[in-house]
Amino acid sequence: MFGTVNNYLSGVLRAAEDYDGDNLATFLSLRDVHVQNHNLYIAQPEKLVERMLKPPLDEVVGAHLKVLYYLAQEPPNYMDAYNQQAASCSAVVKLLQQLKDENWCLPLMYRVCLDLRYLAQACEKHCRGFTPGHILEKAADCMMACFRVCAADGRASEEETKRLGMMNLVNQLFKVYFRINKLHLCKPLIRAIDNCAFKESFPLPEQITYKYFVGRRAMFDSNYRMAVEDLSYAFTHCPDRFTSNKRLILIYLVPVKMLLGYLPRKSLLERYDLLLFHDLALALKAGNVNKFDEIVHEQELVLIRSGIYLLVEKLKFIVYRNLFKKVFAIRQTHQLDMSDFLSALQFVGVTDVSMDETHCIIANLIYDGKIKGYISHAHNKLVVSKQNPFPPLIST
């Protein structure tokens, strides 16, 4: 056993002495082949590790070996494994602080933080007695300690600065905050990246992931133009071979663009198996409220799991707007009887709507800028503007 452990530790030492962060990260990865070596499952590896490695690297490696030990239990002891991974992450913070003007160890930081998130997710799934999201939030606190060290490194040159590790950590933190529904915690991270002098220098895959999450956050904040800009960047720059990733981006990009008046091409939706949006677009364009409701009801679970149910529901007001625009086109007058709108709703299959509800729908469309005009309650009419009564959606 000890020969195997010594070989493993020798490899770690060699990678550290060669300033080989990528190789060092492999030795600390829970996805590397060494995790299958039973000889590395040691409950108390401190003395073995201290003989070959200097602090704080010995703490990083010692905690990693304990993680392997706890994961090898039957059933796996996820909670103790997570605690040891958190200890490893804390030791990485010390290592980052020790290497003042060097950033070669950033791949190690990425790997340790990634595995910390995976273990936190495993704990959330398998361990009882914790408030949902509690362990993931604790993991985010550990990662934030790494982020602060990187963000504060203003002394080193642009090639050697640890600030190059900021975006990778921000993306990891985004994944946690979105999972536990604490999107407000994303704001200072976005500000830190926006203020970074060399934000264009981050690797393209990291920029794509970053834009994807920033776009989704803008979507939840109802900042649809920014959401389209960021999600479009992510989709355009994501290589075509990553079909599932491009499909994931489109799940958010398509409904946001529909809110701004852009209807998706059927060929694009066919390519990424998203014809659901084609059906919605046809109902939206036709102003067919009943058909739109049927599609949303049929696909309710899909929309909820994707996190876009409420966003798609907002499209319903555009369906109303398009239907009522047809009433205006038929009547060719700027004083429209409210009963005509009620009749139009009933014509497309909405049979359970009252005149009061029709008034409410139109009042909301006026408030939202989708109709320019006002309701004359005394005459039960909608009086629309003589100039552009139904403004283009892109301008509302």
Secondary structure, DSSP 8 states (H G I E B T S, - for coil): -HHHHHHHHHHHHHHHHTT-HHHHHHHT-TTSGGGG-GGG--S--HHHHHTT--TTHHHHHHHHHHHHHHHTSSS--HHHHHHHHHHHHHHHHHHHHHSTT--TTHHHHHHHHHHHHHHHHHHHHH--SS-TTHHHHHHHHHHHHHHHHHHT--SS-TTT-GGGGHHHHHHHHHHHHHHTT-GGGGHHHHHHHHT-TTGGGS-HHHHHHHHHHHHHHHHHTT-HHHHHHHHHHHHHHS-TT-HHHHHHHHHHHHHHHHHTT----HHHHHHTT-HHHHHHHHHHHHT-HHHHHHHHHHTHHHHHHHT-HHHHHHTHHHHHHHHHHHHHHHH--SEEEHHHHHHHHHHTT--S--HHHHHHHHHHHHHTTSS-EEEETTTTEEEE-SS-SS--GGG-
